[in-house]
Amino acid sequence: MIRVLAIDDEAPIRRLLRISLESHGFQIFEAATAEDGLQMVLGTKPDAILLDLNLPDRDGREVLRSLREWSKVPVIVLSVRNAEEDIVEMLNAGADDYVVKPFNTAELQARIGVALRHHAPEPLDPVFVSGPLSVDVTTRLVTVGGEERKLTPTEYAILRLLVRNAGKVLTHQQILRDVWGPNVESDSGNLRVYITQLRRKIEAEPARPRILLTEPGVGYRLKIL
């Protein structure tokens, strides 16, 4: 049974989460404050955490920073804050996803599933498949509809990073830091050029991508079809 800890000071939200998730086989633990939530992480060892930002004793940002000092448990932020800067900040701080309230419970369950798959051990010979796209990360072979696509080293590095995080939104800064190194200067324009080149090679209609999606103002996501 998948254990989910909901850290949210709104009782109606916790009740909604409990009813909707327990009906699909999840085990739910609840905390109304940051301190209680951090203690329950130790006690319950959840598989995923749903974290509100507006907590009565500490800001959710502080909770996430504290968690990431000692835990890699998947964290999905649930918040009424929908500003791009808030979303980017939390993803860069280590959140696995960001869901704006009010939310669709079915979509939230799907996002929990994606976060759990992202943290699952990688198979020895992983082959990622999304629709016509296939990426064999052991041989670096990329095919679309069975036809090989030749990628430059940088294009492949970006695609490999997106494959490792399939279904998860990666911010511009996360991609730049991982592909070009920790000291790279922010250059989302250069990244856009590479994304455009990648889409020409892996998308049937690059102008209307179905696999390599843009999250406006935030970054990119590789969709699992």
C-alpha positions as CSV (number, residue, x, y, z in Angstrom):
1,M,0.0,0.0,0.0
2,I,1.4,3.4,-1.0
3,R,1.8,5.7,2.0
4,V,1.1,9.4,1.4
5,L,1.6,12.2,4.0
6,A,-0.6,15.3,3.5
7,I,0.8,18.4,5.3
8,D,-1.9,21.0,5.0
9,D,-3.6,23.1,7.7
10,E,-7.0,23.1,5.9
11,A,-9.1,20.3,7.3
12,P,-11.5,20.2,4.2
13,I,-8.5,19.7,1.9
14,R,-7.1,16.9,4.1
15,R,-10.5,15.3,4.2
16,L,-10.8,15.5,0.3
17,L,-7.4,13.9,-0.1
18,R,-8.2,11.2,2.4
19,I,-11.5,10.2,0.8
20,S,-10.2,10.4,-2.8
21,L,-6.9,8.7,-2.3
22,E,-8.0,6.0,0.2
23,S,-10.7,5.0,-2.3
24,H,-7.9,4.1,-4.7
25,G,-5.8,2.1,-2.3
26,F,-3.5,4.7,-0.8
27,Q,-2.8,4.9,3.0
28,I,-3.1,8.6,4.1
29,F,-1.4,10.3,7.0
30,E,-2.3,13.9,8.0
31,A,-0.5,16.8,9.6
32,A,-1.8,20.3,10.1
33,T,1.5,22.0,10.8
34,A,5.1,22.0,9.5
35,E,6.6,20.6,12.7
36,D,4.0,17.8,13.0
37,G,4.6,17.0,9.3
38,L,8.4,16.7,9.7
39,Q,8.0,14.5,12.7
40,M,5.5,12.3,10.8
41,V,8.0,11.9,7.9
42,L,10.3,10.2,10.4
43,G,7.5,8.1,12.0
44,T,5.5,7.0,9.0
45,K,8.2,6.9,6.3
46,P,5.8,8.0,3.5
47,D,6.3,7.1,-0.2
48,A,5.2,10.6,-1.2
49,I,4.4,13.9,0.5
50,L,1.7,16.5,-0.4
51,L,2.9,19.8,0.9
52,D,1.0,23.0,1.3
53,L,3.0,26.3,1.3
54,N,0.8,28.3,3.6
55,L,1.3,26.5,6.9
56,P,0.7,28.2,10.3
57,D,4.1,27.7,11.9
58,R,6.5,27.6,8.9
59,D,6.5,28.4,5.3
60,G,6.3,25.4,3.0
61,R,9.5,26.5,1.3
62,E,11.4,26.0,4.6
63,V,9.8,22.6,5.1
64,L,11.0,21.5,1.6
65,R,14.5,22.8,2.3
66,S,14.6,20.9,5.6
67,L,13.4,17.7,3.9
68,R,15.9,17.9,1.1
69,E,18.8,18.0,3.6
70,W,18.1,14.4,4.6
71,S,15.4,12.9,2.4
72,K,14.7,12.2,-1.2
73,V,11.0,11.3,-0.7
74,P,8.9,12.6,-3.6
75,V,7.2,16.0,-2.7
76,I,4.3,17.4,-4.6
77,V,3.4,21.0,-3.7
78,L,-0.3,21.8,-3.3
79,S,-0.9,25.6,-3.2
80,V,-3.2,28.4,-4.2
81,R,-0.2,30.3,-5.3
82,N,0.0,30.1,-9.1
83,A,2.7,32.7,-9.9
84,E,5.4,31.3,-12.2
85,E,8.1,32.5,-9.9
86,D,6.6,30.4,-7.0
87,I,6.4,27.3,-9.2
88,V,9.9,27.7,-10.5
89,E,11.3,28.4,-7.1
90,M,9.8,25.2,-5.6
91,L,10.8,23.0,-8.5
92,N,14.4,24.3,-8.3
93,A,14.3,23.7,-4.5
94,G,13.6,20.0,-5.0
95,A,9.9,19.6,-5.4
96,D,8.9,16.9,-7.8
97,D,5.7,18.6,-9.0
98,Y,3.5,21.6,-8.3
99,V,-0.3,21.4,-8.3
100,V,-2.4,24.6,-8.0
101,K,-5.5,24.5,-5.8
102,P,-8.3,23.8,-6.6
103,F,-7.1,20.6,-8.2
104,N,-8.6,17.6,-9.9
105,T,-8.2,14.5,-7.7
106,A,-7.8,12.1,-10.6
107,E,-5.0,14.3,-12.0
108,L,-3.3,14.4,-8.6
109,Q,-3.3,10.6,-8.3
110,A,-1.7,10.5,-11.8
111,R,1.0,13.0,-10.7
112,I,1.7,11.0,-7.5
113,G,2.2,7.9,-9.7
114,V,4.6,9.8,-12.0
115,A,6.6,11.0,-9.0
116,L,6.8,7.5,-7.6
117,R,8.0,6.1,-10.9
118,H,10.6,8.8,-11.2
119,H,12.0,7.7,-7.8
120,A,11.8,4.0,-8.5
121,P,15.1,2.1,-9.2
122,E,16.1,2.3,-12.8
123,P,16.2,-1.1,-14.6
124,L,19.5,-2.5,-15.7
125,D,18.8,-2.1,-19.4
126,P,16.3,0.7,-19.6
127,V,14.5,1.5,-22.8
128,F,12.2,4.5,-22.6
129,V,9.2,4.5,-24.9
130,S,6.7,7.3,-25.5
131,G,4.5,6.8,-28.5
132,P,6.8,6.4,-31.6
133,L,9.8,7.6,-29.6
134,S,12.2,5.0,-28.2
135,V,15.4,5.8,-26.3
136,D,17.8,3.0,-25.3
137,V,20.0,4.7,-22.7
138,T,22.5,1.8,-22.7
139,T,23.3,2.0,-26.4
140,R,22.3,5.7,-26.8
141,L,20.1,4.6,-29.7
142,V,17.2,6.9,-30.4
143,T,14.5,5.8,-32.8
144,V,11.2,7.3,-34.0
145,G,8.8,4.8,-35.6
146,G,11.7,2.3,-35.8
147,E,13.9,4.7,-37.7
148,E,17.2,5.9,-36.1
149,R,17.6,9.6,-35.3
150,K,21.2,11.0,-35.1
151,L,21.5,13.5,-32.2
152,T,24.4,15.7,-31.3
153,P,26.0,15.1,-27.9
154,T,24.2,18.1,-26.4
155,E,20.8,17.1,-27.9
156,Y,21.2,13.6,-26.5
157,A,22.3,15.0,-23.0
158,I,19.1,17.0,-22.9
159,L,16.9,14.1,-24.1
160,R,18.6,11.7,-21.6
161,L,17.9,14.1,-18.7
162,L,14.3,14.4,-19.8
163,V,14.0,10.6,-20.1
164,R,15.3,10.2,-16.6
165,N,12.7,12.6,-15.4
166,A,9.9,11.5,-17.7
167,G,6.5,13.0,-16.8
168,K,8.2,15.6,-14.5
169,V,8.6,19.3,-15.2
170,L,12.2,20.4,-15.3
171,T,12.9,24.1,-15.1
172,H,15.2,25.9,-17.5
173,Q,17.8,26.3,-14.7
174,Q,17.7,22.6,-13.8
175,I,18.4,21.6,-17.4
176,L,21.1,24.1,-17.9
177,R,22.8,23.1,-14.7
178,D,22.7,19.4,-15.4
179,V,23.8,19.6,-19.1
180,W,26.2,22.5,-19.1
181,G,27.4,22.4,-15.5
182,P,26.7,24.1,-12.2
183,N,28.5,27.4,-13.1
184,V,26.6,28.0,-16.3
185,E,25.0,31.4,-16.8
186,S,21.3,31.3,-17.3
187,D,20.6,31.2,-21.0
188,S,17.1,29.9,-21.8
189,G,17.4,31.3,-25.3
190,N,20.2,28.8,-26.1
191,L,18.3,26.0,-24.5
192,R,15.2,26.9,-26.7
193,V,17.4,26.4,-29.8
194,Y,18.4,22.9,-28.7
195,I,14.8,22.0,-27.8
196,T,13.6,23.2,-31.3
197,Q,16.3,21.0,-32.9
198,L,15.3,18.0,-30.8
199,R,11.6,18.4,-31.7
200,R,12.6,18.4,-35.4
201,K,14.1,15.0,-34.9
202,I,11.7,13.3,-32.5
203,E,8.3,14.9,-33.2
204,A,6.0,14.1,-36.1
205,E,4.9,17.7,-36.1
206,P,7.6,19.8,-34.4
207,A,5.3,22.9,-34.4
208,R,2.7,20.9,-32.4
209,P,4.7,18.7,-30.1
210,R,3.0,15.8,-28.4
211,I,6.0,14.4,-26.5
212,L,8.5,17.2,-25.7
213,L,6.2,19.7,-24.1
214,T,6.7,23.3,-23.0
215,E,5.5,24.4,-19.5
216,P,5.2,28.2,-20.2
217,G,7.5,30.3,-18.0
218,V,8.8,27.2,-16.2
219,G,10.6,24.7,-18.4
220,Y,10.0,21.4,-20.3
221,R,8.4,18.0,-19.7
222,L,8.7,14.7,-21.6
223,K,5.3,13.2,-21.8
224,I,4.7,9.5,-21.5
225,L,2.2,8.5,-24.2
